[in-house]
Amino acid sequence: MYLHIGNNFSVCMQDVIGIFDIENTTVEKYAKLLLDRAAREKRCVYIGSEMPKSFVITVRKGIEKVYISPLSASALRMRINRGDFLD
């Protein structure tokens, strides 16, 4: 099953490690370090050009990626709770 994270982009739910609110978590030192490292290592994927509201961390085959989404973390969690997935 896949979770739509914005702008016609989806991630496999099995790969999702966490969904985070960008405004609340980027004040923390470790969240900033994680995002900086992902960007530096070119493992950061920006979903669209709108203002980012959340980021989704995935791991597939041992490779971590960070998706920067224009959808809020609460909207993404609501989709998960409703079982609103793509096949």
Secondary structure, DSSP 8 states (H G I E B T S, - for coil): -EEEEETTEEEEGGGEEEEEEHHHHTTSHHHHHHHHHHHHTT-EEE-SSS---EEEEEEETTEEEEEEESS-HHHHHHHHHHT--B-
